[in-house]
Every structure is written in C-alpha cells, then in structure tokens.
C-alpha cells in the first residue's frame, strides 16, 4: 500500500520539558521551511511554538495528559506525515508507556521521524521533504486475518 505525503507535510512536534528550549530554537532556525507545512504539537510545546514562530500551530493536550496518544492516533489514521520528537533520554518520564507507544506507531506506519536535532536537520533538509513523496505502508492484512 502507498500513501502520498504531500509537498506541504503535516508535522507533529513534541518535546520533553528539558528539550523544549532545543526544539523551539530548532523551529525558529527553520522557521521559513516550516512555514510551508502544517504544524501540530502537544500542549505546552505548541504554545511556545505559536508564540516564537508567530504562526498557526494546532495544539493538542499536554503529553502526559494524552497529547502523545492523540498524535499516535493521528499517525494511525494517516493524519501526520512527519514526527519530530525531541525526547530526553536522561530523565524518567511518568508517561513513558505513551512515549514508547508513539514511537512504535511511527515505525509501524513507516513514518519519517527524528528524536534529536541532528536527525531533524537531515530530515528537514532532505530533497524528499520538499515534494510529494510516495510512502510505502506495510501490508498488515495477514496480521489482521490471523486466528486469535
């Protein structure tokens, strides 16, 4: 199965508390490129980005209150094209199962995603980012037809 990621991508932006400053700085640095895309973010991150980028950011709930799960649901429904998640590997998170589920969904649906600034830089500057892209979606028919 193939899903087309349009030239204007739907980018979900998430950051743990200790990484919010880094994500905001990265977004400000890439403001011109991001302006051509639709931005979605979890609660506080979305508020900070709206203020700093002076652009529309669709804000969901805060991550620990369900925002990570909302983004995961949007990924499963094909409503997110790219995930940029600056997560903090050095800090225990009370909603760690939600975070793992979100990352699992990104891999399950073959979604391009970055968890740090270097990878986000490579992703955003890829020639594939600036045109329509045919994304192969794994075929889960056999999984869905299995006997339970």
C-alpha positions as CSV (number, residue, x, y, z in Angstrom):
1,X,0.0,0.0,0.0
2,X,1.2,3.5,-0.8
3,X,0.3,6.8,1.0
4,X,1.2,10.1,-0.6
5,X,2.9,12.7,1.7
6,X,2.0,15.9,0.0
7,X,4.5,18.7,-0.6
8,X,3.0,20.5,2.4
9,X,3.6,18.0,5.2
10,X,1.7,17.6,8.5
11,X,4.5,17.8,11.0
12,X,3.9,16.7,14.7
13,X,6.3,18.5,17.1
14,X,6.8,17.1,20.6
15,X,9.4,17.8,23.3
16,X,10.0,16.8,26.8
17,X,10.4,19.6,29.3
18,X,14.3,19.5,29.2
19,X,14.2,19.6,25.4
20,X,11.5,22.3,24.8
21,X,14.2,25.0,24.5
22,X,16.1,23.0,21.9
23,X,13.0,22.3,19.9
24,X,11.9,25.9,19.9
25,X,15.4,27.0,18.8
26,X,15.4,24.4,16.1
27,X,12.0,25.6,14.8
28,X,13.0,29.2,14.9
29,X,16.1,28.4,12.9
30,X,14.0,26.5,10.4
31,X,11.0,29.0,10.5
32,X,11.0,29.6,6.7
33,X,10.9,26.0,5.8
34,X,8.4,25.1,8.5
35,X,6.1,27.9,7.3
36,X,5.2,25.7,4.2
37,X,3.9,22.9,6.4
38,X,1.1,22.3,8.8
39,X,2.3,22.1,12.4
40,X,0.8,20.1,15.2
41,X,2.1,20.0,18.7
42,X,1.4,18.8,22.2
43,X,0.2,21.4,24.8
44,X,3.0,23.5,26.2
45,X,5.3,22.9,23.2
46,X,2.5,24.1,20.9
47,X,2.0,27.2,23.0
48,X,5.7,28.1,22.9
49,X,6.0,27.4,19.2
50,X,2.9,29.5,18.4
51,X,4.5,32.5,20.2
52,X,8.0,32.1,18.8
53,X,7.1,31.3,15.3
54,X,4.2,33.7,15.0
55,X,2.3,31.0,13.0
56,X,-0.6,28.7,13.5
57,X,0.2,25.5,15.4
58,X,-2.6,23.0,16.1
59,X,-2.3,22.4,19.8
60,X,-3.3,19.1,21.4
61,X,-3.3,18.1,25.0
62,X,-0.1,18.1,27.0
63,X,1.8,14.8,26.5
64,X,1.2,13.4,30.0
65,X,-2.5,14.3,29.7
66,X,-3.0,12.4,26.5
67,X,-1.3,14.5,23.8
68,X,1.2,11.8,22.9
69,X,-1.7,9.4,22.5
70,X,-3.6,11.9,20.3
71,X,-0.6,12.2,18.0
72,X,-0.3,8.4,18.0
73,X,-4.0,8.2,16.9
74,X,-3.4,10.7,14.2
75,X,-0.4,8.7,12.9
76,X,-2.6,5.5,12.8
77,X,-5.3,7.5,10.9
78,X,-2.8,8.9,8.4
79,X,-3.2,12.4,9.6
80,X,0.5,13.0,10.5
81,X,3.3,12.8,7.9
82,X,6.4,13.6,10.0
83,X,7.2,13.3,13.7
84,X,9.8,15.5,15.3
85,X,10.1,14.4,19.0
86,X,13.0,15.9,21.0
87,X,12.9,13.4,23.9
88,X,15.0,13.4,27.0
89,X,16.8,10.1,27.4
90,X,18.3,11.1,30.7
91,X,15.0,11.9,32.5
92,X,12.4,9.4,33.6
93,X,9.0,10.2,32.3
94,X,5.8,9.4,34.1
95,X,4.1,8.7,30.8
96,X,6.9,6.5,29.4
97,X,4.5,3.9,28.0
98,X,2.7,6.5,26.0
99,X,6.1,7.7,24.5
100,X,7.1,4.1,23.6
101,X,3.7,3.6,22.0
102,X,4.0,6.8,20.0
103,X,7.5,5.8,18.7
104,X,6.2,2.3,17.9
105,X,3.3,3.7,15.9
106,X,5.8,5.9,13.9
107,X,7.7,2.7,12.9
108,X,4.6,0.7,12.4
109,X,3.3,3.1,9.8
110,X,6.7,3.8,8.2
111,X,6.5,7.5,9.3
112,X,9.7,9.6,9.0
113,X,10.7,10.8,12.4
114,X,13.5,12.3,14.3
115,X,14.3,12.2,18.0
116,X,17.2,14.7,18.1
117,X,18.4,17.9,16.4
118,X,20.9,16.2,14.0
119,X,18.3,13.8,12.7
120,X,15.7,16.5,12.4
121,X,18.2,18.6,10.4
122,X,18.8,15.7,8.0
123,X,15.1,15.0,7.7
124,X,14.1,18.7,7.1
125,X,16.8,19.3,4.5
126,X,16.2,16.1,2.6
127,X,15.2,16.7,-1.1
128,X,12.3,14.3,-0.4
129,X,10.9,16.8,2.1
130,X,10.1,19.4,-0.5
131,X,7.9,17.5,-2.9
132,X,5.2,14.8,-2.8
133,X,6.5,11.5,-1.6
134,X,5.1,8.1,-2.1
135,X,5.5,6.4,1.3
136,X,5.2,2.6,1.4
137,X,2.8,1.4,4.1
138,X,3.4,-2.2,5.3
139,X,0.7,-4.6,4.5
140,X,-0.9,-5.8,7.7
141,X,-3.6,-8.0,6.1
142,X,-2.0,-11.2,7.3
143,X,-1.8,-9.8,10.8
144,X,-5.4,-8.7,10.7
145,X,-6.6,-12.1,9.4
146,X,-4.7,-14.2,11.9
147,X,-6.6,-16.5,14.2
148,X,-6.9,-15.4,17.7
